Amino acid sequence: MNIRPVAIVTGGAGFGIGHGLSEALASAGWDLVITDRKPKRGAKLAERLSALGVAIEVVAADVTETGAP
């Protein structure tokens, strides 16, 4: 059984550190769970990164809010 590493990246589809980390980890073969406040932006990034052969799950959430998923 081949198990790949998985990372959870908050703000992963934005324009800052989270986005850069998502790019780097996906390029290194990591599967990702990306949280972002804007679902369309997350879906667009997931589509692009999935082409690298990794699994991407996007969760629309603002992690600064109490009760966020």
PDB file as gemmi writes it, atoms N, CA and C in Angstrom:
CRYST1    1.000    1.000    1.000  90.00  90.00  90.00 P 1                      
ATOM      1  N   MET A   1       0.850  -1.190   0.000  1.00  0.00           N  
ATOM      2  CA  MET A   1       0.000   0.000   0.000  1.00  0.00           C  
ATOM      3  C   MET A   1       0.887   1.241   0.000  1.00  0.00           C  
ATOM      4  N   ASN A   2       0.609   2.146  -0.904  1.00  0.00           N  
ATOM      5  CA  ASN A   2       1.375   3.379  -1.017  1.00  0.00           C  
ATOM      6  C   ASN A   2       0.548   4.520  -0.430  1.00  0.00           C  
ATOM      7  N   ILE A   3       0.994   5.067   0.675  1.00  0.00           N  
ATOM      8  CA  ILE A   3       0.271   6.156   1.332  1.00  0.00           C  
ATOM      9  C   ILE A   3       1.041   7.455   1.122  1.00  0.00           C  
ATOM     10  N   ARG A   4       0.339   8.452   0.568  1.00  0.00           N  
ATOM     11  CA  ARG A   4       0.975   9.758   0.353  1.00  0.00           C  
ATOM     12  C   ARG A   4       0.695  10.660   1.538  1.00  0.00           C  
ATOM     13  N   PRO A   5       1.575  11.622   1.776  1.00  0.00           N  
ATOM     14  CA  PRO A   5       1.327  12.575   2.852  1.00  0.00           C  
ATOM     15  C   PRO A   5       0.164  13.508   2.510  1.00  0.00           C  
ATOM     16  N   VAL A   6      -0.506  13.991   3.552  1.00  0.00           N  
ATOM     17  CA  VAL A   6      -1.646  14.897   3.400  1.00  0.00           C  
ATOM     18  C   VAL A   6      -1.405  16.121   4.274  1.00  0.00           C  
ATOM     19  N   ALA A   7      -1.724  17.299   3.759  1.00  0.00           N  
ATOM     20  CA  ALA A   7      -1.611  18.540   4.524  1.00  0.00           C  
ATOM     21  C   ALA A   7      -2.935  19.284   4.485  1.00  0.00           C  
ATOM     22  N   ILE A   8      -3.237  19.963   5.587  1.00  0.00           N  
ATOM     23  CA  ILE A   8      -4.378  20.876   5.643  1.00  0.00           C  
ATOM     24  C   ILE A   8      -3.809  22.287   5.581  1.00  0.00           C  
ATOM     25  N   VAL A   9      -4.253  23.059   4.592  1.00  0.00           N  
ATOM     26  CA  VAL A   9      -3.733  24.412   4.396  1.00  0.00           C  
ATOM     27  C   VAL A   9      -4.879  25.403   4.533  1.00  0.00           C  
ATOM     28  N   THR A  10      -4.809  26.272   5.533  1.00  0.00           N  
ATOM     29  CA  THR A  10      -5.833  27.301   5.692  1.00  0.00           C  
ATOM     30  C   THR A  10      -5.481  28.497   4.820  1.00  0.00           C  
ATOM     31  N   GLY A  11      -6.481  29.042   4.158  1.00  0.00           N  
ATOM     32  CA  GLY A  11      -6.226  30.158   3.243  1.00  0.00           C  
ATOM     33  C   GLY A  11      -5.407  29.731   2.044  1.00  0.00           C  
ATOM     34  N   GLY A  12      -5.524  28.463   1.684  1.00  0.00           N  
ATOM     35  CA  GLY A  12      -4.674  27.891   0.652  1.00  0.00           C  
ATOM     36  C   GLY A  12      -4.927  28.366  -0.755  1.00  0.00           C  
ATOM     37  N   ALA A  13      -6.057  28.988  -1.012  1.00  0.00           N  
ATOM     38  CA  ALA A  13      -6.356  29.435  -2.372  1.00  0.00           C  
ATOM     39  C   ALA A  13      -6.231  30.946  -2.521  1.00  0.00           C  
ATOM     40  N   GLY A  14      -5.800  31.612  -1.480  1.00  0.00           N  
ATOM     41  CA  GLY A  14      -5.668  33.065  -1.517  1.00  0.00           C  
ATOM     42  C   GLY A  14      -4.426  33.493  -2.288  1.00  0.00           C  
ATOM     43  N   PHE A  15      -3.894  34.618  -1.927  1.00  0.00           N  
ATOM     44  CA  PHE A  15      -2.747  35.160  -2.652  1.00  0.00           C  
ATOM     45  C   PHE A  15      -1.492  35.242  -1.791  1.00  0.00           C  
ATOM     46  N   GLY A  16      -1.515  34.625  -0.616  1.00  0.00           N  
ATOM     47  CA  GLY A  16      -0.391  34.750   0.304  1.00  0.00           C  
ATOM     48  C   GLY A  16       0.369  33.454   0.520  1.00  0.00           C  
ATOM     49  N   ILE A  17       0.832  33.301   1.751  1.00  0.00           N  
ATOM     50  CA  ILE A  17       1.652  32.154   2.122  1.00  0.00           C  
ATOM     51  C   ILE A  17       0.913  30.837   1.912  1.00  0.00           C  
ATOM     52  N   GLY A  18      -0.375  30.805   2.262  1.00  0.00           N  
ATOM     53  CA  GLY A  18      -1.149  29.578   2.102  1.00  0.00           C  
ATOM     54  C   GLY A  18      -1.179  29.095   0.661  1.00  0.00           C  
ATOM     55  N   HIS A  19      -1.328  30.026  -0.262  1.00  0.00           N  
ATOM     56  CA  HIS A  19      -1.345  29.673  -1.686  1.00  0.00           C  
ATOM     57  C   HIS A  19       0.005  29.103  -2.101  1.00  0.00           C  
ATOM     58  N   GLY A  20       1.068  29.769  -1.708  1.00  0.00           N  
ATOM     59  CA  GLY A  20       2.414  29.289  -2.047  1.00  0.00           C  
ATOM     60  C   GLY A  20       2.691  27.918  -1.453  1.00  0.00           C  
ATOM     61  N   LEU A  21       2.218  27.703  -0.231  1.00  0.00           N  
ATOM     62  CA  LEU A  21       2.396  26.409   0.411  1.00  0.00           C  
ATOM     63  C   LEU A  21       1.598  25.326  -0.312  1.00  0.00           C  
ATOM     64  N   SER A  22       0.388  25.648  -0.734  1.00  0.00           N  
ATOM     65  CA  SER A  22      -0.425  24.694  -1.500  1.00  0.00           C  
ATOM     66  C   SER A  22       0.294  24.294  -2.784  1.00  0.00           C  
ATOM     67  N   GLU A  23       0.831  25.262  -3.485  1.00  0.00           N  
ATOM     68  CA  GLU A  23       1.560  25.000  -4.731  1.00  0.00           C  
ATOM     69  C   GLU A  23       2.771  24.097  -4.472  1.00  0.00           C  
ATOM     70  N   ALA A  24       3.552  24.441  -3.458  1.00  0.00           N  
ATOM     71  CA  ALA A  24       4.777  23.693  -3.178  1.00  0.00           C  
ATOM     72  C   ALA A  24       4.477  22.259  -2.749  1.00  0.00           C  
ATOM     73  N   LEU A  25       3.501  22.088  -1.869  1.00  0.00           N  
ATOM     74  CA  LEU A  25       3.181  20.748  -1.390  1.00  0.00           C  
ATOM     75  C   LEU A  25       2.603  19.877  -2.497  1.00  0.00           C  
ATOM     76  N   ALA A  26       1.712  20.436  -3.302  1.00  0.00           N  
ATOM     77  CA  ALA A  26       1.147  19.672  -4.410  1.00  0.00           C  
ATOM     78  C   ALA A  26       2.241  19.280  -5.406  1.00  0.00           C  
ATOM     79  N   SER A  27       3.158  20.185  -5.668  1.00  0.00           N  
ATOM     80  CA  SER A  27       4.268  19.888  -6.583  1.00  0.00           C  
ATOM     81  C   SER A  27       5.164  18.773  -6.046  1.00  0.00           C  
ATOM     82  N   ALA A  28       5.211  18.654  -4.710  1.00  0.00           N  
ATOM     83  CA  ALA A  28       6.023  17.614  -4.070  1.00  0.00           C  
ATOM     84  C   ALA A  28       5.247  16.301  -3.899  1.00  0.00           C  
ATOM     85  N   GLY A  29       3.990  16.271  -4.374  1.00  0.00           N  
ATOM     86  CA  GLY A  29       3.220  15.039  -4.339  1.00  0.00           C  
ATOM     87  C   GLY A  29       2.305  14.862  -3.141  1.00  0.00           C  
ATOM     88  N   TRP A  30       2.111  15.913  -2.362  1.00  0.00           N  
ATOM     89  CA  TRP A  30       1.222  15.832  -1.205  1.00  0.00           C  
ATOM     90  C   TRP A  30      -0.226  16.009  -1.646  1.00  0.00           C  
ATOM     91  N   ASP A  31      -1.128  15.226  -1.032  1.00  0.00           N  
ATOM     92  CA  ASP A  31      -2.558  15.465  -1.166  1.00  0.00           C  
ATOM     93  C   ASP A  31      -2.914  16.597  -0.210  1.00  0.00           C  
ATOM     94  N   LEU A  32      -3.927  17.406  -0.553  1.00  0.00           N  
ATOM     95  CA  LEU A  32      -4.237  18.591   0.246  1.00  0.00           C  
ATOM     96  C   LEU A  32      -5.713  18.703   0.588  1.00  0.00           C  
ATOM     97  N   VAL A  33      -5.960  19.250   1.765  1.00  0.00           N  
ATOM     98  CA  VAL A  33      -7.270  19.769   2.138  1.00  0.00           C  
ATOM     99  C   VAL A  33      -7.054  21.265   2.285  1.00  0.00           C  
ATOM    100  N   ILE A  34      -7.706  22.039   1.434  1.00  0.00           N  
ATOM    101  CA  ILE A  34      -7.525  23.491   1.417  1.00  0.00           C  
ATOM    102  C   ILE A  34      -8.784  24.158   1.939  1.00  0.00           C  
ATOM    103  N   THR A  35      -8.624  25.040   2.919  1.00  0.00           N  
ATOM    104  CA  THR A  35      -9.765  25.846   3.346  1.00  0.00           C  
ATOM    105  C   THR A  35      -9.598  27.245   2.783  1.00  0.00           C  
ATOM    106  N   ASP A  36     -10.709  27.812   2.378  1.00  0.00           N  
ATOM    107  CA  ASP A  36     -10.692  29.182   1.873  1.00  0.00           C  
ATOM    108  C   ASP A  36     -12.092  29.761   2.000  1.00  0.00           C  
ATOM    109  N   ARG A  37     -12.186  31.057   2.162  1.00  0.00           N  
ATOM    110  CA  ARG A  37     -13.487  31.708   2.298  1.00  0.00           C  
ATOM    111  C   ARG A  37     -14.250  31.788   0.990  1.00  0.00           C  
ATOM    112  N   LYS A  38     -13.548  31.671  -0.121  1.00  0.00           N  
ATOM    113  CA  LYS A  38     -14.180  31.828  -1.435  1.00  0.00           C  
ATOM    114  C   LYS A  38     -14.152  30.487  -2.178  1.00  0.00           C  
ATOM    115  N   PRO A  39     -15.294  29.784  -2.218  1.00  0.00           N  
ATOM    116  CA  PRO A  39     -15.321  28.452  -2.818  1.00  0.00           C  
ATOM    117  C   PRO A  39     -14.912  28.408  -4.293  1.00  0.00           C  
ATOM    118  N   LYS A  40     -15.269  29.415  -5.068  1.00  0.00           N  
ATOM    119  CA  LYS A  40     -14.898  29.412  -6.493  1.00  0.00           C  
ATOM    120  C   LYS A  40     -13.386  29.492  -6.659  1.00  0.00           C  
ATOM    121  N   ARG A  41     -12.752  30.309  -5.840  1.00  0.00           N  
ATOM    122  CA  ARG A  41     -11.298  30.442  -5.913  1.00  0.00           C  
ATOM    123  C   ARG A  41     -10.639  29.116  -5.524  1.00  0.00           C  
ATOM    124  N   GLY A  42     -11.180  28.461  -4.495  1.00  0.00           N  
ATOM    125  CA  GLY A  42     -10.651  27.169  -4.081  1.00  0.00           C  
ATOM    126  C   GLY A  42     -10.817  26.110  -5.146  1.00  0.00           C  
ATOM    127  N   ALA A  43     -11.985  26.092  -5.795  1.00  0.00           N  
ATOM    128  CA  ALA A  43     -12.248  25.107  -6.849  1.00  0.00           C  
ATOM    129  C   ALA A  43     -11.315  25.306  -8.038  1.00  0.00           C  
ATOM    130  N   LYS A  44     -11.047  26.552  -8.376  1.00  0.00           N  
ATOM    131  CA  LYS A  44     -10.160  26.850  -9.507  1.00  0.00           C  
ATOM    132  C   LYS A  44      -8.743  26.342  -9.218  1.00  0.00           C  
ATOM    133  N   LEU A  45      -8.259  26.594  -8.002  1.00  0.00           N  
ATOM    134  CA  LEU A  45      -6.927  26.128  -7.631  1.00  0.00           C  
ATOM    135  C   LEU A  45      -6.902  24.602  -7.590  1.00  0.00           C  
ATOM    136  N   ALA A  46      -7.932  23.981  -7.036  1.00  0.00           N  
ATOM    137  CA  ALA A  46      -7.992  22.524  -6.943  1.00  0.00           C  
ATOM    138  C   ALA A  46      -7.931  21.881  -8.327  1.00  0.00           C  
ATOM    139  N   GLU A  47      -8.630  22.474  -9.273  1.00  0.00           N  
ATOM    140  CA  GLU A  47      -8.622  21.938 -10.633  1.00  0.00           C  
ATOM    141  C   GLU A  47      -7.212  21.972 -11.211  1.00  0.00           C  
ATOM    142  N   ARG A  48      -6.527  23.086 -11.003  1.00  0.00           N  
ATOM    143  CA  ARG A  48      -5.166  23.224 -11.546  1.00  0.00           C  
ATOM    144  C   ARG A  48      -4.188  22.275 -10.863  1.00  0.00           C  
ATOM    145  N   LEU A  49      -4.255  22.186  -9.515  1.00  0.00           N  
ATOM    146  CA  LEU A  49      -3.311  21.348  -8.787  1.00  0.00           C  
ATOM    147  C   LEU A  49      -3.592  19.860  -8.997  1.00  0.00           C  
ATOM    148  N   SER A  50      -4.847  19.501  -9.228  1.00  0.00           N  
ATOM    149  CA  SER A  50      -5.195  18.100  -9.476  1.00  0.00           C  
ATOM    150  C   SER A  50      -4.488  17.565 -10.715  1.00  0.00           C  
ATOM    151  N   ALA A  51      -4.175  18.433 -11.641  1.00  0.00           N  
ATOM    152  CA  ALA A  51      -3.456  18.025 -12.855  1.00  0.00           C  
ATOM    153  C   ALA A  51      -2.063  17.484 -12.527  1.00  0.00           C  
ATOM    154  N   LEU A  52      -1.585  17.764 -11.316  1.00  0.00           N  
ATOM    155  CA  LEU A  52      -0.278  17.256 -10.888  1.00  0.00           C  
ATOM    156  C   LEU A  52      -0.376  15.821 -10.372  1.00  0.00           C  
ATOM    157  N   GLY A  53      -1.593  15.271 -10.343  1.00  0.00           N  
ATOM    158  CA  GLY A  53      -1.778  13.900  -9.899  1.00  0.00           C  
ATOM    159  C   GLY A  53      -1.994  13.738  -8.410  1.00  0.00           C  
ATOM    160  N   VAL A  54      -2.337  14.829  -7.740  1.00  0.00           N  
ATOM    161  CA  VAL A  54      -2.607  14.766  -6.302  1.00  0.00           C  
ATOM    162  C   VAL A  54      -4.101  14.952  -6.058  1.00  0.00           C  
ATOM    163  N   ALA A  55      -4.547  14.499  -4.882  1.00  0.00           N  
ATOM    164  CA  ALA A  55      -5.953  14.668  -4.503  1.00  0.00           C  
ATOM    165  C   ALA A  55      -6.098  15.983  -3.746  1.00  0.00           C  
ATOM    166  N   ILE A  56      -7.098  16.762  -4.114  1.00  0.00           N  
ATOM    167  CA  ILE A  56      -7.350  18.052  -3.492  1.00  0.00           C  
ATOM    168  C   ILE A  56      -8.797  18.107  -3.035  1.00  0.00           C  
ATOM    169  N   GLU A  57      -9.004  18.452  -1.782  1.00  0.00           N  
ATOM    170  CA  GLU A  57     -10.349  18.666  -1.236  1.00  0.00           C  
ATOM    171  C   GLU A  57     -10.415  20.118  -0.784  1.00  0.00           C  
ATOM    172  N   VAL A  58     -11.458  20.824  -1.187  1.00  0.00           N  
ATOM    173  CA  VAL A  58     -11.616  22.224  -0.795  1.00  0.00           C  
ATOM    174  C   VAL A  58     -12.791  22.335   0.172  1.00  0.00           C  
ATOM    175  N   VAL A  59     -12.552  23.009   1.287  1.00  0.00           N  
ATOM    176  CA  VAL A  59     -13.597  23.259   2.281  1.00  0.00           C  
ATOM    177  C   VAL A  59     -13.792  24.766   2.359  1.00  0.00           C  
ATOM    178  N   ALA A  60     -14.993  25.228   2.029  1.00  0.00           N  
ATOM    179  CA  ALA A  60     -15.297  26.659   2.119  1.00  0.00           C  
ATOM    180  C   ALA A  60     -15.523  27.000   3.581  1.00  0.00           C  
ATOM    181  N   ALA A  61     -14.617  27.771   4.157  1.00  0.00           N  
ATOM    182  CA  ALA A  61     -14.724  28.121   5.573  1.00  0.00           C  
ATOM    183  C   ALA A  61     -13.860  29.330   5.882  1.00  0.00           C  
ATOM    184  N   ASP A  62     -14.322  30.101   6.857  1.00  0.00           N  
ATOM    185  CA  ASP A  62     -13.516  31.170   7.433  1.00  0.00           C  
ATOM    186  C   ASP A  62     -13.093  30.659   8.799  1.00  0.00           C  
ATOM    187  N   VAL A  63     -11.852  30.221   8.909  1.00  0.00           N  
ATOM    188  CA  VAL A  63     -11.398  29.573  10.140  1.00  0.00           C  
ATOM    189  C   VAL A  63     -11.290  30.542  11.319  1.00  0.00           C  
ATOM    190  N   THR A  64     -11.492  31.836  11.070  1.00  0.00           N  
ATOM    191  CA  THR A  64     -11.496  32.786  12.181  1.00  0.00           C  
ATOM    192  C   THR A  64     -12.847  32.830  12.882  1.00  0.00           C  
ATOM    193  N   GLU A  65     -13.877  32.202  12.267  1.00  0.00           N  
ATOM    194  CA  GLU A  65     -15.228  32.204  12.842  1.00  0.00           C  
ATOM    195  C   GLU A  65     -15.424  31.007  13.769  1.00  0.00           C  
ATOM    196  N   THR A  66     -16.019  31.260  14.925  1.00  0.00           N  
ATOM    197  CA  THR A  66     -16.356  30.190  15.836  1.00  0.00           C  
ATOM    198  C   THR A  66     -17.352  29.268  15.162  1.00  0.00           C  
ATOM    199  N   GLY A  67     -17.127  27.965  15.251  1.00  0.00           N  
ATOM    200  CA  GLY A  67     -18.025  27.004  14.654  1.00  0.00           C  
ATOM    201  C   GLY A  67     -17.752  26.711  13.191  1.00  0.00           C  
ATOM    202  N   ALA A  68     -16.667  27.249  12.654  1.00  0.00           N  
ATOM    203  CA  ALA A  68     -16.326  26.965  11.258  1.00  0.00           C  
ATOM    204  C   ALA A  68     -16.046  25.474  11.109  1.00  0.00           C  
ATOM    205  N   PRO A  69     -16.377  24.890   9.952  1.00  0.00           N  
ATOM    206  CA  PRO A  69     -16.142  23.442   9.762  1.00  0.00           C  
ATOM    207  C   PRO A  69     -14.678  23.079   9.811  1.00  0.00           C  
TER     208      PRO A  69                                                      
END                                                                             
